[in-house]
Amino acid sequence: MQWEVLMLILVVIEVLICPYTKVEESFNLQATHDLLYHGLHIDKYDHLEFPGVVPRTFIGPIVLAITASPIALLQRLMQFSKLWVQIFARICLGLGVVFSFSLFRKSYESEFGQSSSRWLVFLTLSQFHFLFYSTRTLPNTFAVILALLAYHNWLKRNVRGFIWSSGAAIIIFRGELSILFGTILIFELYRKKISFMELLKNVVPAGVVLISLTVAIDSIFWRRLLWPEGEVLWFNVVLNQSHEWGTHPFLWYWYSAIPRSLGISAILLIPAVVLDRRLLQFLLPVTIYILLYSFLPHKELRFIIYTMPLLNAAIARVCSILWERRLKSRIEALIAISTVVHILANAIFALFLLRISSFNYPGGEAMQILHEQHGLLPSVHVHIDVFPAQTGVSRFTQINDNWIYNKTEGLKVGGPDMMSYTHLLVEGSSPESWRIKHYMRTHHILSVISGFSHVSLDYRDFPPVKVRSKPRIYILHKIAQPTSFEEMQGKAALEQQTDDNTSPDDHVSVKKKPTRDET
């Protein structure tokens, strides 16, 4: 477990650098908050107001809320910021991933040796996405914990443990994992590692119990009879509606997602099977899973995050073999040294990606700055625009119980409803942005929050690669508050009569906030 301590330290550092979350993580995060702070008062829960396209299970948030309940109780007693509860909850989630990874690594070590096991840890530490995702409150992350337990039981030849852990990952969190674990089972049946009767006597009770569990719990919170992951599968596979959230080419996972997640290590997948044919047990199921999943047009790296431990397991074995051959010749020594160097290169690339990620949550930064500057005001009514709500705002960041926070969508820019708020968090790149310019006569700019813009290269500077940012969110504070739309029009007309060139504010509809990406 000593190696996993390094992983946990890195997880904590990443959470502290990027304490906020994005919109696709919001269901599980908001549900965790509501369980901690509203308990059985389900009518106050966020998901009833913002249900998303498809329902998600509450089982993950329930477990997360239980683990985070001590810090939530302490927060109530000591009245520190709820953001620390969010950070602690995310660290608990990361701890779950690290613990499951530890079990997987130990079972992997029993089959491939201590050297390969250490290389597996080094690879995982040097890469960015797996550990970064380990604290993201995504359904995929909860599924990763169960997937690692399934891998552990698979390598230990524990059929019952494999069926139950993989079944929970499929039935409760991510149905697409049926492809990956189904492929593994087929190969195990073919190799006669599992008998059909042994499979059947475990699959049936596991399926009945797990479906009953999620239906019973989630029907209570969603206030209707449902199986959440069943509805997700229907939406994504049968209706094939996930393409509405963007599409990528068929081979996108192979030329983009895998190289980014594995870094330079991806090259070492090529000689893997030649050096140790046992690695086919990892590579074949992963290849089939990614190949079949590539037929769905909507693609994201998180959809194949469960394959990273198996791919790294194959790469780790290759690294171990190359390192053991380092004394045979000068060429073998150079190759062995290159395996060490590539770990360092991966780590540098991971630090660069972490730097970029720290710019991706301007909504959370805006909430923090708003509370720092106006936190002592007794009554604040703040409206949170689409973009801030997608990039870091959560109920954990709503830390003042006396304030009113509103995320109502579709309000007209500059309209009477928007004028009723004392503060606005508005997306914009300059005061001339169409969302911002409508408020220049009635609001002053409290603060401007920047977010990621692009990466630039300048060989004359050091470091030559720079992460650039640009204004993304404006915090506006209301100066005057017209009591009606007619008053606003009258005031503008009066200003025109006195040779003021400013015309009445146009009324433009705000683009509807895309609902959570729960596909």
Protein Blocks (a to p, Z undefined) as FASTA:
>chain_A
ZZmmmmmmmmmmmmmmmmcccfklmmmmmmmmmmmmnommmmlpmklmmnojbdcdfklm
mmmmmmmmmmmmmmmmnopafklmmmmmmmmmmmmmmmmmmmmmmmmmmmnojklmmmmm
mmmmmpmklmmmmmpccfklmmmmmmmmmmmmmmnopaklmmmmmmmmmmmmmmmlmmmm
mmmmmmmmmnopacfklmmmmmmmmmmmmmmmmmmmmmmmnopacdfklmmmmmmmmnop
mlmnopadfklmmmmmmmmmnmmmlmmmmmmmmmomklmmmmmmmmmmmmmmmmpmbdcf
klmmmmmmmmmmmmmmmmmmmmmmmmmpmklmmmmmmmmmmmmmmmmmmmmmmmmmmmmm
mmlmmmmmmmmmmmmpmbdcddddfklmmnopafklmmbfkbccdfbehiaehiaklmmp
mbdcdddfbfkbmklmmmmmmpccfbdcdddfbdcddfkbccfbdcddddfbdcdddfbd
cfbfklmmmmmmmmmmnopabdcdddddddddddddfZZ
